[in-house]
Amino acid sequence: MKSITTDETGRPAIVLRDAEGNPRIYLGVNQDGEPSINIGDSSGRSVLDIGVTERGQPIIALNDSEGHPRLSVELTSEGGSLIAFDAPNQESLIVLGVTDEGRSHIVFRDRDGKARLHIGESPDGQYVVRTY
């Protein structure tokens, strides 16, 4: 079953629903005016989000059973890229990235989001390991 409708804020959306009426695919515009695609599970919870951030950059997020992002892939507005692994409290615990200058880095954080280990390439091309 499909429907072209408006969402709860009045923005136009295309919603594909299963036989029970649960939204399985949503195509619309988010609150920031950016395009968004959400794929839902059999209960209607979004498990995959594809969209554009408020900074105009693409993002893909895999969500847990509560609908919170647990893994995301994003391009940054500065020209870099990152992959973030999030805890249930939505803190990014591991972040792998490449800066806009092409330098790689990885950051490990504790459950509260405090950086504990950073491995990254310095501007002179040397790798640096920092603990906090």
C-alpha positions as CSV (number, residue, x, y, z in Angstrom):
1,M,0.0,0.0,0.0
2,K,1.4,3.4,-0.8
3,S,0.3,7.0,-0.1
4,I,1.5,10.4,-1.1
5,T,0.7,12.5,1.9
6,T,2.0,15.1,4.2
7,D,3.9,14.4,7.4
8,E,3.0,15.6,10.9
9,T,4.5,19.1,10.1
10,G,2.7,19.4,6.8
11,R,5.6,18.7,4.5
12,P,4.9,16.5,1.4
13,A,6.0,12.9,1.7
14,I,5.7,9.6,-0.1
15,V,5.1,6.7,2.3
16,L,5.0,3.1,1.3
17,R,3.2,1.0,3.9
18,D,3.0,-2.8,4.5
19,A,-0.3,-4.7,4.6
20,E,-0.7,-3.8,8.3
21,G,-0.3,-0.1,7.6
22,N,3.2,0.3,9.0
23,P,5.4,2.7,7.2
24,R,8.2,0.8,5.5
25,I,9.7,3.4,3.2
26,Y,9.4,7.2,3.8
27,L,10.6,9.7,1.2
28,G,10.3,13.3,2.3
29,V,11.9,16.5,3.5
30,N,13.2,16.7,7.0
31,Q,12.8,19.6,9.5
32,D,15.9,21.3,8.0
33,G,14.4,21.3,4.5
34,E,16.8,18.5,3.4
35,P,15.7,15.3,1.6
36,S,15.4,12.2,3.7
37,I,14.7,8.5,3.0
38,N,13.9,6.2,5.9
39,I,13.4,2.4,5.7
40,G,11.4,0.9,8.5
41,D,11.2,-2.6,10.1
42,S,7.9,-4.6,10.4
43,S,6.8,-2.4,13.3
44,G,7.5,0.9,11.5
45,R,10.7,1.9,13.3
46,S,13.3,3.4,11.1
47,V,16.3,1.1,10.8
48,L,18.1,2.8,7.9
49,D,18.2,6.6,7.2
50,I,19.7,8.2,4.2
51,G,19.7,12.0,4.0
52,V,21.5,15.3,4.0
53,T,22.7,16.9,7.2
54,E,21.8,20.5,8.2
55,R,25.3,21.4,6.8
56,G,24.2,20.0,3.4
57,Q,26.4,16.8,3.5
58,P,25.2,13.3,2.8
59,I,24.8,10.8,5.7
60,I,23.7,7.2,6.0
61,A,22.7,5.8,9.4
62,L,21.9,2.3,10.7
63,N,19.6,2.5,13.7
64,D,19.0,0.2,16.6
65,S,15.6,-1.2,17.8
66,E,14.9,2.2,19.5
67,G,15.5,4.1,16.3
68,H,18.8,5.6,17.5
69,P,21.8,5.7,15.1
70,R,24.4,3.1,16.0
71,L,26.6,3.3,12.8
72,S,26.8,6.3,10.5
73,V,28.8,7.2,7.4
74,E,29.1,10.9,6.7
75,L,30.9,13.4,4.5
76,T,31.9,16.6,6.4
77,S,31.3,20.1,5.2
78,E,35.1,20.6,5.3
79,G,35.6,17.9,2.7
80,G,36.5,15.0,5.1
81,S,34.7,11.8,5.8
82,L,33.9,9.8,8.9
83,I,32.4,6.5,10.1
84,A,31.0,6.7,13.7
85,F,30.1,3.8,15.9
86,D,27.6,5.0,18.6
87,A,26.6,3.6,22.0
88,P,22.9,3.2,23.0
89,N,23.2,6.7,24.7
90,Q,24.0,8.1,21.2
91,E,27.6,9.0,22.1
92,S,30.1,8.2,19.3
93,L,32.5,5.8,20.9
94,I,34.7,5.1,17.9
95,V,35.2,7.5,15.0
96,L,37.3,6.7,12.0
97,G,37.9,9.6,9.7
98,V,39.8,11.3,7.0
99,T,40.3,15.1,7.2
100,D,39.8,17.5,4.3
101,E,43.6,17.5,3.9
102,G,43.5,13.7,3.4
103,R,44.9,12.7,6.9
104,S,43.5,9.7,8.6
105,H,42.5,9.4,12.3
106,I,40.7,7.2,14.7
107,V,39.3,8.3,18.1
108,F,38.2,6.0,20.9
109,R,35.8,7.5,23.6
110,D,34.5,6.2,26.8
111,R,30.8,5.7,27.5
112,D,30.4,9.3,28.5
113,G,31.8,10.5,25.2
114,K,35.2,11.6,26.6
115,A,38.1,11.0,24.2
116,R,40.5,8.4,25.6
117,L,42.7,7.5,22.7
118,H,43.5,9.3,19.4
119,I,45.6,7.9,16.6
120,G,46.1,10.2,13.7
121,E,48.4,11.6,11.0
122,S,50.0,14.9,11.8
123,P,50.5,17.6,9.2
124,D,54.1,16.4,8.7
125,G,52.9,12.9,7.8
126,Q,53.9,11.3,11.1
127,Y,51.4,9.2,13.1
128,V,50.7,10.4,16.6
129,V,49.1,8.4,19.4
130,R,47.5,10.4,22.2
131,T,45.9,9.1,25.4
132,Y,43.7,11.3,27.6
